[in-house]
Amino acid sequence: MKADKNAVEQAYAFFHQKLKVYEHSTSEREMDHIEDTIADYANSMSKDLFNELSQGNPSFLHEHTAFQEDLTKAVLLMESMISEAD
């Protein structure tokens, strides 16, 4: 794992919680807010972690059409990173 374990665990907890709300939300406003919140977080998170999650895709977690897929992928990748580090 290139990214710091603490950064991974912190991002994982935040992303996992937001994904669960996003998956069950019926409010476009709430979903838009989650997308904006995650995009802001992605802009300020560890560059190493973002690069590992995005695999070089600069629009990762920033495009509405791919957001849920990207967020799901990020959560699964971080779960794997955390379990490998233990």
Secondary structure, 3 states (H helix, E strand, C coil): CCCCHHHHHHHHHHHHHHHHHHHHCCCHHHHHHHHHHHHHHHHHCCHHHHHHHHCCCCCCCCCHHHHHHHHHHHHHHHHHHHHHHC
